[in-house]
Structures are given as C-alpha cells and as structure tokens.
Amino acid sequence: MERTDTIFIELLNEEQAKTELERLAKEIHRHDELYYANDAPELSDSEYDKLRQRNLAIEERFPHLVREDSPSTRVGFEISTHFEKIQHRTPLLSLDNAFTEEDVHDFITRARRFLGLSTDEPVEVVAEPKIDGLSASLTYENGRFTQGATRGDGAVGENITPNLRTIKDIPAQSHIELPPLVEIRGEVYMRHDDFMALNKSREIANEAIFANPRNAAAGSVRQLDSNITAQRPLKFFAYSSDEIGQFNVSTHWEFLEHLKQAGFQVNPYARLCKNAEELLAYYHELEEKRASLEYDIDGIVYKLNRIDWQQRMGHSARAPRWAVAHKFPAEKATTRLNSITIQVGRRGTLTPVAELEPITVGGVVVSRATLHNEDEIQRKDVRVGDTVLIQRAGDVIPQVLKSIPEKRPADSKPFEFPTTCPVCGSHAVHHKDEVARKCTGGLICEAQSALRLRHFVSRDAFDIEGLGNKHIEAFFKEGLIQSPADLFTLQERDKTSLTPLRNKEGWGSQSAQKLFEAIGKRRSIPLYRFIYALGIPQVGIATSKLLANRYGNYTDWSTAMRRSHERDSEAYTDLIDIDGIGDSMAEDLADFFNEPHNVQVLNDLLAQVTVEDAKKVQTIDSPISGMTVVFTGTLQSMSRQEAKVRAEKLGAKVSGSVSKKTDYVIVGADAGSKAKKAQELGVKVMPEDDWVEFSS
C-alpha cells in the first residue's frame, strides 16, 4: 500500500487524500484514546497538533472528502464504562490553536471582522496560562457542589463527583451567591513538588511511578476508589462556565474576580491585555518563566474580554470562535546517545529507548528519550555514540529528533534492531503494514503476561467469576499464576503452599473455595471463547466466532493456523478467504502458532481444559449448500450482514475475496474490483435482485 503520510498536501491527488484522511482519522482516534481514556499519551502536544493540522489542511483542499468520523468534528474521547455517564448542560468544546505571532494577529483580525469593529476600536483579551491537567466540570445548585464530571467526548462525561469532593480547591458551598443551576469548568492538576513527592513514595512502595504530572492528576481523579484520590495532592483552577451570561458581569475579567469571591482558585498569572502586542509580550514573558513555574503549562489561552462579544461570535462544531490557544514551541537540546535499550510493552510492542548523557531541558534533567520504533531509527539513521537533538514537549517522555552526522564517531555502525523479544526470547515480528515490531510470545512473555491473563479470564473469554484484575495482578506478582494453565492447577498447588489462599489478605476459606469452584466450572469451554481467550492480536470475539464456525473444532483450527504460516499454502488461502479476515490478521494468527513458546503454553492448557466443538449452524437444504459466495457493492434490499446470515442459513460459505474456489459473486450497486475479478476468473456473477429471489 502506498504511503501517503510523507506526501506534501499540495501534491496529493484525490485518491491519496482519501487514503490519508482515513489514516489520520484512525491515528488521531488512537491518540485521543491514549490521552483521554488511558491517561498515557505517546505523542507530544506539538506532534499531535501536527496530525490535526494536516487533517484540517487536507479537508480544506478536498472538502467533499470530509469523513463522518473526521477528527475536526470530534472533541475528547468516548467515556469509560467504569463510570456513570453525565450529560453536560452545554458541550465542553476544544480550542483552536495558534502557533505563530501571525496566528495571534489573525485571531484579533477575525474577531474585528466578525463583530464589524473599526480598526481603531480597542479589543481587550484575557490571557490565561493553559494548564496541562484534566478538564473537569462542576455543577452547583443554589451554590452547593452537587456533581462533577470529566470532559469525556465533550457532550457526555464521566461522573467523578466523589473524587472531586476530595480536592480542597473545590468549594463544597460557594462563598457568595451563584446562579441557581450552573456548571463551573476548570482544570485538575498537580504541582511539581507534589508530583515528585508522590513518585518518591510510590518508588519506595515498589509501585509504578507516573510519567508526568498530567498523567498523575488524570489517573488520580479517575480512580474508582475516592479514598485513593483523597491521598493524592490534587489542585484545581477554575476558568469558565457553561452559561457565563447568568452571572451579573459584563466581562470575562469580572467573571474571574467573581469566581475568586465564590471560593475558587483562579490562575494568578492571568492578565488583561489591550491588543495583540500586549498578548505577545505576555506570551514571551511566561514562556521564559515556564520552567520555573510550580506546575506545567503548555501555552496561553486568549479569550475576548467582553461577554456580549463572546456570545455574538458563538462557536463552531468543535471550538469557540472567541478564544484560541497559543501553544509553546517544544524545548530542545543536544547530548550524546550512550546506548539504545529495548522496552517491551504490555501488548508486546518493542519500543527503542535512547539512553542519553544527562542534560537539562526546560528545567528538567533528561537521561532517556523515545526513539518510537524500528522504522524511525532507520529513517533518522540514529546510532549509538551519536550527538543527537532531543525535544521535550508536552511533558511526555522526550524524543530524539535527529542525529548530527558531522559529530558522529568514525567507527559508528547502524543499529541492528533485535528480531527476538529481549524479555522472553520469542520471535519479534514486523509486518509491512505496521510501524512496530511485536513479540509473539504473548502467553509466556513476562512483560505481557499479567495483561494477557486478565484478558484470559475476562467476560467473553473464560469468564471466571471472582477473579478480577487486582487478583490477577497480585497472583502474578506473587508467582502463583504465570501462564493460563496455572489457573487450573491453583487449587492443587494451594494444598501444599506454606501460605494457602485462605490465609492471604482479603481472602478466607469461603471466598477461596468459591474461586476454586468457579475455575472448575470453566474446565470445558466453547471453541470460540477459547480462541478469543488466547489474546491473539486483532482477533476479537466476532473473529473468534468466524474461525470457530469455519473450522469446527480445535484440532482442525490449530492445524490450519500452523500450516497457514506459508503464504503460498492452501491453508493460508482458505484463511484469508473467510469474510472479515485479511492478510494482516492472518499473519498474526500464523505468527502466534509459529512461536514454540505459545505452542507449549497451549499444550499445558489443553491438558487442563476441554475445548468444545463449535455448534453447527442450522441450515436448510438449498441449491447453494456447500458453495462459496462473495458479496460486493452496496446492497439495496438488505444489509451486508443480513445477506451473509441468509447465505449461511442456506448452507453457503461467505468469503471476503474472489478466487477460483468462489461459486457466486453477488453484485450490488457500485460494484468494484471483485466483480471485475470474477469476470476474469470465469466466476458466476449474480445481480442482487436475482440473489434475493434465489435465496428466498
């Protein structure tokens, strides 16, 4: 597949633009999930902004290609299922960005033009530091704090009321009269000194440390147990309201004073500016102070001061027109790359990390930086011993931008990325359509085992009642469970244990016995659940059912997967012939069975459990029983899924690709390459109307 991410926007043709917008939508969605839902960003703010800027620029050039799931129409991310949903009274919007001084002047010019102001009429703007924390919305009824929520997707947030009540900066009762029902919005954050102290205590307690204050604040305020939140040193700055017009104020500056009188903390560095020149002077002043501030900021937010002007300008689908965020540039420095180490993530991703000669960047001592992935090392030609330019932006882990070849040692050699996992020794594969190399030993790799075991006992997998994530983590840490088979020998081993389960903290004889009984009930499991439980990359519950239905039993399935490792084999052809399974997923299935460590774990597991054959789908005798059909184009009379179900009930196999084994290709509107390939191979093509009559 052609790479479109490296093509200049001006050189993109329509097909390339369509492909690039699809890639950007997926990539931005993934990073939104990491940032908003997992509190674990991989990109700096500036890198993320570049993705959004590229998306917007392509949409402006090709407006007819704007996708329904375009990032330009979304705010935040879907809320977690762990928290109750809360509908915001009005949406929590994002902010448009300014990156240059020209952008700031343009912001003022646009406001003048929109409001019909003369060039000499003053335009006051309130400038406030942009806190790098977690957005929160507080509902006050008759001056009393009643409910608090995260941003969520902008329209619906997560109910974190008990956690927000533990933050001293959030008054339980307003000190002065507020509108009867109103949302106060602001940012939960953590000071640098509190963050350092928290990490030090976690390190002493042998707990995972937080990457930065933003992650610490976000992770703390989204705890399911508010007692944990109460132990964290969280702060809150208030800066806006959902209905500022309810307040008896005419300017935003007056509104901030009102918030202070009500008992809220308002950022003391906020400043009222009279023109763009004052805004820029303030920006550069705060940029110089940034490293010495007591908390992280990543820019300045500019808001028109007059409330009536804010109301007149309104907002777009994603952001208010009367405000903009002026981002700080990334902080950079040069240092020596001493070595490259490989970290293995909980999902098996091998990530190269640059071990640096320590250097201070923006007031922080940096000794490690991410190199992202294997392709990035090759593209930038980064080598051990190089002098490298590093960047610290958004207070995530610093990154290596480039090497400086003129300072490279004479005996320098290109870095050879390992092809085996440094943790477990399993094969580490790098598929051509993926950026990361991944360990295939998911069931044995210590870096992945705890997460894999949690998946193994999850609801759609073995669904072992009473064995939650905390128990899995604790059992793994204690060495009680290292692989799936260990679950089913736990009771027998517990009899000889010096400290049996019933004597461990949080357990008793009754709860231990209930767990053993729950495990015993899962010694027999349907094939599709077993497949899903293995945690093979890309293989979700729907794909597991497809595989179970196609192969019928474990022996036939596992044999076919092992044989499919050869790309030119009949087994591989049969695998990708299944509708919904493409080359990438087929490679992950084959890689899983090609790893000896996984096979050994499977053998150990099969000695403990019975895998039930798939139940045969009830079919009726029909002229197409046993035949293979492919659907292509847009069906008018029924959905693609309904058509598939109907075909399977008639005893047919539904495939996603056309081959010599295909018996019929059913053609809907706007049929493309599949119909053409059918004609080339001499496969029978059937119009949709004929298919409906044929299958009725």
C-alpha positions in Angstrom: 0.0 0.0 0.0 1.3 3.4 -0.9 2.4 5.6 2.0 0.5 8.9 1.9 1.8 10.4 5.2 5.0 11.6 3.5 3.4 13.4 0.6 3.1 17.1 0.6 -0.6 18.2 0.8 -0.3 20.2 -2.3 0.9 17.1 -4.2 -1.9 14.8 -3.0 -4.3 13.6 -5.6 -7.9 12.8 -4.7 -7.4 9.1 -4.1 -4.3 9.7 -2.0 -6.1 12.4 0.0 -8.9 10.0 0.8 -6.4 7.4 2.0 -4.6 9.9 4.1 -7.8 11.2 5.7 -8.7 7.6 6.6 -5.2 7.1 8.1 -5.3 10.4 10.1 -8.8 9.6 11.4 -7.6 6.3 12.8 -4.3 7.6 14.1 -5.8 10.7 15.9 -8.6 8.5 17.3 -5.9 6.1 18.8 -4.0 9.0 20.3 -7.3 10.5 21.7 -7.9 7.2 23.4 -4.4 7.1 24.9 -4.7 10.7 26.2 -8.3 10.9 27.3 -9.2 7.4 28.2 -5.9 5.8 29.3 -4.0 8.9 30.6 -1.0 7.5 28.7 -0.1 9.8 25.8 2.5 8.6 23.3 2.9 11.9 21.4 3.9 15.3 22.5 1.3 18.1 22.1 3.1 19.5 19.1 3.2 16.1 17.3 -0.5 15.6 18.0 -1.3 19.1 16.8 0.6 18.4 13.5 -1.6 15.5 12.9 -4.7 17.6 13.3 -3.3 20.4 11.3 -2.6 18.1 8.4 -6.1 16.6 8.6 -7.6 20.1 8.5 -5.5 21.3 5.6 -6.4 18.2 3.5 -10.1 18.8 4.3 -9.8 22.4 3.2 -8.3 21.3 -0.1 -10.8 18.4 -0.6 -14.0 19.5 1.3 -16.0 16.8 -0.4 -13.8 14.1 1.2 -14.6 15.1 4.8 -15.4 11.9 6.7 -18.2 11.4 9.1 -15.7 10.4 11.8 -13.4 13.3 11.0 -11.3 14.5 14.0 -12.3 18.0 13.1 -15.8 17.3 14.3 -14.8 15.5 17.5 -13.9 16.6 21.0 -12.3 14.4 23.6 -13.0 10.6 23.6 -15.7 8.2 24.4 -16.2 7.8 28.1 -15.1 4.8 30.1 -17.7 2.1 31.0 -16.4 2.2 34.6 -18.1 5.5 35.4 -21.7 6.7 35.3 -22.4 8.9 32.3 -23.2 12.6 32.8 -24.7 14.8 30.1 -23.1 18.2 30.2 -25.6 21.1 30.2 -23.7 22.6 27.3 -20.8 20.9 25.4 -17.3 21.2 26.6 -15.6 22.4 23.5 -11.9 22.2 22.5 -9.9 25.2 21.4 -8.4 26.2 18.1 -4.6 26.6 18.1 -2.3 29.5 17.3 1.3 28.6 16.7 2.8 31.8 15.4 2.6 35.5 16.1 0.8 35.9 12.8 -1.9 33.5 14.1 -2.4 35.7 17.1 -2.8 38.8 14.9 -5.2 36.8 12.7 -7.3 35.9 15.7 -7.8 39.6 16.6 -8.5 40.5 12.9 -11.1 37.8 12.6 -12.8 39.0 15.7 -12.9 42.6 14.4 -14.3 41.4 11.0 -16.9 39.2 12.6 -18.1 41.9 15.0 -17.9 44.7 12.5 -15.4 46.7 14.5 -13.3 49.5 13.2 -9.5 49.1 13.2 -9.1 51.7 16.0 -11.7 50.2 18.4 -9.9 48.5 21.4 -10.3 44.7 21.6 -9.4 43.6 25.2 -8.4 40.0 25.6 -7.9 38.0 28.8 -4.8 35.8 28.7 -4.6 32.8 31.0 -1.9 30.1 31.3 -3.0 26.8 29.7 -2.7 24.2 32.5 -1.6 20.8 31.4 -4.1 18.7 33.5 -7.5 17.1 33.3 -10.6 19.1 32.4 -13.5 18.9 34.8 -17.0 20.4 35.0 -18.6 21.1 38.4 -22.3 21.5 38.8 -23.6 23.9 41.5 -27.2 24.0 42.6 -28.1 27.0 44.7 -24.4 27.5 45.5 -23.8 23.9 46.6 -21.5 21.5 44.7 -23.7 18.5 43.6 -22.0 16.8 40.7 -18.6 16.7 38.9 -17.6 15.2 35.6 -14.7 14.8 33.2 -14.8 16.2 29.7 -15.5 12.8 28.1 -16.4 13.3 24.5 -17.5 16.9 25.1 -21.2 16.1 25.3 -21.1 13.3 27.9 -18.6 12.9 30.7 -17.7 10.5 33.5 -19.2 11.0 36.9 -16.3 11.6 39.3 -18.1 13.5 41.9 -16.8 11.6 45.0 -13.2 12.1 43.7 -13.6 15.8 43.1 -15.1 16.3 46.6 -11.7 15.4 48.0 -9.9 18.4 46.3 -9.6 21.3 48.7 -9.6 23.9 45.9 -13.2 22.9 45.0 -15.6 24.6 47.5 -18.5 22.4 48.7 -20.5 25.6 49.1 -20.0 28.9 47.3 -18.9 31.8 49.4 -21.3 34.1 47.5 -24.5 33.7 45.6 -24.2 31.8 42.3 -26.9 31.3 39.6 -29.4 28.6 40.7 -28.0 25.9 38.4 -24.6 26.3 36.7 -21.5 24.4 35.6 -18.1 25.8 36.6 -15.3 24.5 34.5 -11.6 24.2 35.1 -8.5 22.0 35.3 -7.4 19.4 37.8 -3.6 19.5 38.1 -0.7 18.6 40.3 2.2 20.8 41.3 5.8 19.8 40.5 6.9 19.4 44.1 3.8 17.3 45.0 4.4 15.2 41.9 8.0 14.5 42.8 7.0 13.6 46.4 4.2 11.3 45.1 6.6 9.4 42.8 9.2 9.1 45.5 6.7 7.5 47.8 5.5 5.1 45.1 9.0 4.1 44.3 9.7 3.3 48.0 6.4 1.2 48.0 7.6 -0.6 44.8 4.7 0.9 42.8 4.8 2.1 39.2 5.8 5.8 39.0 3.9 8.3 36.9 5.4 9.7 33.7 4.5 13.3 34.4 2.2 15.5 36.5 -0.6 15.4 33.9 -0.8 11.6 33.9 -0.6 11.6 37.7 -3.5 14.1 38.0 -5.7 12.4 35.4 -5.0 8.9 36.9 -5.7 10.1 40.4 -9.0 11.8 39.7 -10.3 8.9 37.6 -9.9 6.3 40.4 -12.8 4.0 41.2 -12.0 4.4 44.9 -12.2 8.0 46.1 -10.1 7.2 49.1 -7.1 6.8 46.8 -7.9 10.2 45.2 -8.0 11.8 48.6 -4.4 10.7 49.2 -3.2 12.5 46.1 -2.1 16.2 46.2 -4.5 17.5 43.6 -5.3 21.1 42.8 -8.0 22.9 40.7 -8.1 26.1 38.7 -11.5 27.4 37.6 -11.6 29.4 34.4 -15.1 29.3 32.7 -18.8 28.5 33.0 -21.3 26.8 30.7 -23.6 29.8 30.9 -21.5 32.8 31.8 -24.4 35.1 30.8 -26.2 34.1 34.0 -23.6 35.9 36.1 -24.0 39.6 36.7 -20.8 40.5 34.9 -20.1 42.1 31.5 -16.5 40.9 31.0 -14.5 37.8 31.4 -12.1 39.6 33.8 -15.0 40.5 36.1 -16.2 36.8 35.9 -12.7 35.6 37.1 -13.0 38.0 40.1 -16.5 36.6 40.8 -15.1 33.1 40.8 -12.4 34.1 43.3 -15.1 35.7 45.6 -17.1 32.4 45.4 -14.1 30.5 46.8 -12.5 29.1 43.6 -8.8 29.3 42.8 -8.2 31.3 39.7 -4.8 31.3 38.0 -2.8 34.3 39.5 -0.8 34.7 36.2 -4.0 35.7 34.2 -3.6 39.1 32.6 -5.9 41.6 30.9 -4.4 42.8 27.6 -5.5 45.6 25.3 -4.1 44.4 22.0 -2.1 41.7 20.1 1.2 43.3 21.0 0.5 43.1 24.7 -0.7 39.4 24.3 2.6 38.5 22.6 4.7 40.3 25.2 2.8 38.4 27.9 3.3 35.1 25.9 7.1 35.6 25.7 7.3 36.7 29.4 5.5 33.5 30.5 7.5 31.3 28.1 10.7 32.4 29.9 9.1 31.7 33.3 7.7 28.4 32.2 10.5 26.2 33.6 10.3 27.9 37.0 6.5 27.7 37.4 5.2 25.4 40.1 3.0 23.5 37.6 3.1 22.5 33.9 1.7 24.8 31.2 1.8 24.2 27.5 0.7 27.6 26.2 -1.6 30.6 26.8 -5.3 30.8 26.2 -6.7 34.1 24.8 -10.4 35.0 25.3 -12.2 38.1 24.2 -13.0 40.0 27.4 -16.5 41.3 26.6 -19.2 38.6 27.3 -21.6 40.1 24.7 -18.9 39.7 22.0 -18.3 36.1 23.1 -22.0 35.4 22.8 -22.2 37.1 19.4 -19.3 35.1 17.9 -20.5 31.8 19.3 -18.7 28.6 18.3 -18.2 26.0 15.6 -18.9 22.3 16.0 -15.6 21.9 17.9 -14.4 25.2 19.3 -15.5 28.7 20.4 -14.7 31.4 17.8 -13.9 33.9 20.6 -10.9 32.0 22.1 -7.7 30.5 20.9 -4.8 28.5 22.5 -1.3 29.9 21.7 1.0 26.8 22.1 4.6 27.0 23.3 7.2 25.5 21.0 8.9 22.3 22.0 12.1 22.6 24.1 15.2 21.2 22.5 18.9 20.4 23.4 21.8 18.3 22.1 23.5 15.5 24.0 25.3 12.1 23.4 23.4 8.9 22.8 25.2 6.3 25.0 23.1 3.3 24.2 19.8 2.0 22.8 17.7 -0.3 25.0 14.5 -2.1 24.0 11.4 -2.0 26.2 8.6 -4.4 25.8 5.1 -3.0 26.4 2.2 -4.8 27.9 0.8 -5.5 24.5 4.1 -6.9 23.2 5.3 -3.8 21.3 9.1 -3.4 21.2 10.0 0.3 21.8 13.6 1.5 21.4 14.7 4.0 24.1 17.7 6.2 23.8 19.9 6.2 26.9 21.4 9.7 27.0 24.2 11.6 28.6 22.0 13.5 31.2 21.2 17.1 30.2 18.8 19.7 31.5 15.9 20.7 29.1 13.4 23.2 30.3 14.4 22.8 33.9 14.2 19.0 33.9 17.1 16.6 33.8 16.6 14.3 30.8 18.6 11.0 30.6 16.2 8.9 28.4 14.2 9.6 25.3 12.0 7.6 23.0 13.1 6.6 19.5 9.5 5.5 18.7 10.1 2.4 16.6 12.4 0.5 14.3 11.4 2.4 11.2 12.2 5.8 12.9 15.7 4.6 13.8 16.4 3.7 10.2 14.8 6.8 8.8 16.7 9.1 11.0 19.9 6.9 10.9 20.3 7.3 14.7 23.4 5.4 16.0 24.9 4.7 19.4 27.6 7.3 20.1 25.9 10.0 18.0 25.3 13.5 19.2 21.5 13.9 19.0 19.0 16.7 19.1 16.3 15.9 21.7 12.9 17.6 22.3 10.8 17.8 25.4 7.3 18.9 24.6 4.0 18.5 26.4 6.0 17.0 29.3 5.7 13.5 27.9 8.8 11.4 27.6 11.4 13.3 25.5 12.0 12.2 21.9 15.1 12.1 19.7 14.5 14.4 16.7 17.7 13.7 14.7 21.3 12.8 14.9 24.1 15.3 14.0 26.2 13.3 11.4 29.2 15.7 11.4 29.8 14.8 15.1 29.5 11.0 14.6 32.4 8.7 15.7 34.5 7.2 12.8 33.7 3.6 13.9 29.9 4.2 14.1 27.6 1.4 12.9 23.9 1.3 12.1 21.8 0.0 15.0 20.5 -3.6 14.4 17.0 -3.9 15.8 16.5 -7.3 17.6 14.3 -9.9 16.0 13.6 -11.7 19.2 12.0 -10.4 22.4 14.6 -9.3 25.0 12.3 -10.4 27.8 11.2 -13.9 26.7 13.3 -14.7 23.6 10.2 -15.3 21.4 10.1 -14.2 17.8 9.6 -10.4 17.3 7.8 -9.8 14.0 7.4 -6.6 12.0 4.6 -6.7 9.5 4.9 -4.4 6.5 1.7 -2.5 7.2 2.6 -1.9 10.9 5.1 0.5 12.4 6.0 -1.5 15.4 7.8 -4.8 15.9 5.9 -7.1 18.3 6.8 -10.0 20.5 4.7 -13.1 19.5 5.1 -14.9 22.9 2.1 -13.2 24.4 1.2 -16.2 26.6 4.8 -16.6 28.0 6.3 -13.1 27.9 6.7 -11.7 31.4 6.2 -8.2 30.1 2.8 -9.1 28.7 1.7 -11.9 30.9 -0.4 -10.0 33.5 -2.4 -8.2 30.8 -2.8 -11.4 28.8 -4.0 -13.3 31.9 -6.5 -10.5 32.7 -7.9 -10.9 29.1 -7.9 -14.7 29.5 -10.4 -14.6 32.4 -12.5 -11.7 31.0 -16.2 -12.0 30.4 -16.1 -13.1 26.7 -13.2 -15.4 27.4 -13.1 -17.9 30.3 -15.3 -15.6 32.4 -14.1 -16.8 35.8 -16.3 -15.3 38.5 -14.5 -13.7 41.4 -11.1 -13.4 39.6 -10.8 -9.7 38.9 -7.9 -7.7 37.5 -6.5 -6.9 41.0 -6.4 -10.6 41.9 -4.7 -11.5 38.6 -2.1 -8.8 39.2 -1.5 -9.9 42.8 -1.3 -13.6 41.9 1.1 -12.9 39.0 3.3 -10.7 41.2 3.5 -13.5 43.9 4.3 -16.1 41.3 1.1 -18.1 41.8 0.0 -17.7 38.2 2.4 -17.2 35.3 0.5 -18.8 32.5 -3.1 -19.8 31.8 -2.6 -23.4 32.8 -1.5 -22.3 36.2 -5.1 -21.2 36.9 -6.3 -24.8 36.7 -3.6 -26.2 39.0 -4.0 -23.4 41.6 -6.2 -25.4 43.9 -3.9 -28.5 43.9 -0.8 -26.3 44.5 -2.6 -24.4 47.2 -2.8 -27.5 49.3 1.0 -27.7 49.6 1.5 -23.9 49.9 3.1 -22.6 53.1 0.6 -19.7 52.9 -2.6 -21.1 51.4 -5.0 -18.7 49.6 -7.5 -18.7 52.5 -4.8 -17.2 54.8 -3.9 -14.3 52.4 -5.1 -10.8 53.0 -8.5 -10.2 51.6 -9.3 -13.9 51.3 -10.9 -16.5 53.6 -11.9 -20.2 53.4 -15.2 -19.5 51.8 -14.0 -17.0 49.2 -11.1 -19.2 48.3 -13.4 -22.2 47.9 -15.8 -20.2 45.7 -12.9 -19.2 43.4 -11.7 -22.8 43.1 -15.3 -23.8 42.2 -15.6 -21.0 39.6 -12.3 -22.1 38.0 -13.6 -25.7 38.0 -16.7 -24.7 36.1 -14.6 -23.4 33.2 -12.6 -26.6 32.5 -14.9 -27.1 29.5 -15.2 -24.1 27.1 -16.7 -23.4 23.6 -14.1 -23.2 20.9 -14.9 -19.5 20.0 -14.3 -18.5 23.7 -11.1 -20.4 23.8 -9.8 -18.7 20.7 -10.7 -15.3 22.0 -9.1 -16.0 25.4 -5.7 -16.5 23.8 -5.4 -12.8 23.1 -4.1 -13.1 19.6 -3.6 -9.6 18.1 -6.6 -8.4 16.1 -8.7 -11.4 17.0 -11.7 -10.2 18.8 -14.9 -12.0 19.8 -16.5 -11.6 16.3 -13.4 -13.0 14.5 -13.2 -15.9 17.1 -16.7 -16.9 16.2 -15.9 -16.8 12.5 -12.9 -19.1 13.0 -14.8 -21.5 15.2 -17.7 -21.7 12.7 -15.4 -22.2 9.8 -13.0 -24.9 11.3 -15.4 -26.6 13.7 -13.0 -28.0 16.3 -9.7 -27.1 18.0 -7.6 -29.7 16.2 -8.7 -28.6 12.7 -8.3 -24.9 13.6 -4.9 -25.2 15.2 -3.6 -27.4 12.4 -4.8 -24.9 9.8 -3.2 -22.0 11.6 0.2 -23.7 11.8 0.1 -24.6 8.1 -1.0 -21.0 7.1 2.4 -19.7 8.1 3.4 -20.5 4.5 1.9 -17.7 2.4 1.5 -19.9 -0.7 -0.2 -22.7 1.2 -3.8 -23.8 0.7 -4.3 -23.2 4.4 -3.4 -19.6 4.1 -5.6 -19.1 1.1 -8.5 -20.7 3.0 -7.9 -18.5 6.0 -8.0 -15.2 4.1 -10.9 -16.5 2.1 -13.0 -16.0 5.3 -15.0 -12.8 5.0 -13.6 -10.4 7.6 -10.1 -11.8 7.7 -7.3 -10.1 5.7 -3.6 -10.5 5.3 -2.7 -8.6 8.5 -4.9 -10.7 10.7 -3.9 -13.9 9.0 -0.2 -13.1 9.7 -0.9 -12.5 13.4 -2.7 -15.9 13.6 0.1 -17.7 11.8 2.8 -15.9 13.9 1.1 -17.0 17.1 1.3 -20.7 16.2 4.8 -20.3 14.8 6.1 -19.4 18.2 7.2 -22.5 20.1 6.6 -20.8 23.5 2.9 -20.3 22.7 2.6 -23.9 21.5 4.0 -25.1 24.8 1.6 -23.0 26.8 -1.3 -24.3 24.6 -0.3 -27.9 25.3 -0.1 -27.2 29.0 -3.5 -25.6 28.9 -5.1 -28.4 26.9 -4.0 -30.8 29.5 -6.3 -29.0 31.9 -9.3 -28.0 29.9 -11.6 -29.4 27.2 -12.4 -27.3 24.1 -15.9 -27.9 22.9 -16.5 -28.3 19.2 -18.4 -25.4 17.6 -22.2 -25.9 17.3 -23.1 -26.4 13.7 -25.2 -23.6 12.2 -28.7 -24.9 11.4 -29.1 -24.7 7.7 -31.7 -25.7 5.2 -31.2 -27.8 2.1 -30.7 -25.4 -0.8 -29.2 -25.2 -4.3 -26.2 -23.3 -2.8 -25.4 -25.6 0.1 -21.6 -26.0 0.4 -21.0 -23.3 -2.2 -18.8 -20.2 -1.6 -20.3 -16.8 -2.2 -18.9 -13.3 -2.2 -20.9 -10.0 -1.8 -19.7 -6.8 -3.4 -21.1 -3.3 -3.9 -23.9 -1.7 -2.0 -26.9 -3.9 -1.4 -30.2 -2.1 -1.7 -32.7 -4.7 -0.3 -30.8 -5.7 2.9 -27.7 -5.0 4.9 -24.4 -6.8 4.1 -24.7 -8.6 7.5 -28.3 -9.8 6.8 -27.2 -11.1 3.4 -24.3 -13.0 5.0 -26.6 -14.6 7.6 -29.1 -15.6 4.9 -26.4 -17.2 2.8 -25.0 -19.1 5.8 -28.5 -20.4 6.7 -28.8 -21.7 3.1 -25.6 -23.7 3.8 -23.2 -21.4 1.8 -19.8 -20.2 2.9 -19.3 -16.4 2.7 -15.9 -15.2 1.6 -14.4 -11.8 1.6 -12.3 -12.3 -1.6 -12.8 -13.7 -5.0 -10.8 -16.8 -6.1 -11.2 -19.9 -8.3 -13.0 -21.5 -5.4 -15.7 -18.9 -5.5 -19.0 -20.2 -6.9 -21.0 -16.9 -7.0 -20.3 -13.2 -6.7 -23.5 -11.3 -5.7 -23.2 -7.8 -7.1 -24.9 -4.7 -5.6 -24.7 -1.1 -6.7 -21.2 0.5 -7.4 -19.5 -2.9 -7.5 -15.8 -2.6 -8.0 -12.7 -4.8 -8.3 -14.4 -8.0 -7.0 -16.9 -8.1 -9.8 -14.1 -7.5 -12.4 -12.0 -10.3 -10.9 -15.0 -12.6 -11.0 -15.3 -12.0 -14.8 -11.6 -12.6 -15.3 -11.7 -15.9 -13.4 -15.0 -17.0 -15.0 -16.9 -17.0 -11.7 -20.7 -16.6 -12.0 -21.9 -13.1 -11.3 -25.4 -12.7 -9.9 -27.3 -9.3 -9.6 -28.8 -8.6 -6.2 -32.4 -8.9 -7.4 -31.7 -12.4 -8.7 -29.9 -13.3 -5.4 -33.0 -12.1 -3.4 -35.3 -14.3 -5.5 -32.8 -17.2 -5.4 -32.3 -17.1 -1.7 -36.0 -16.5 -0.7 
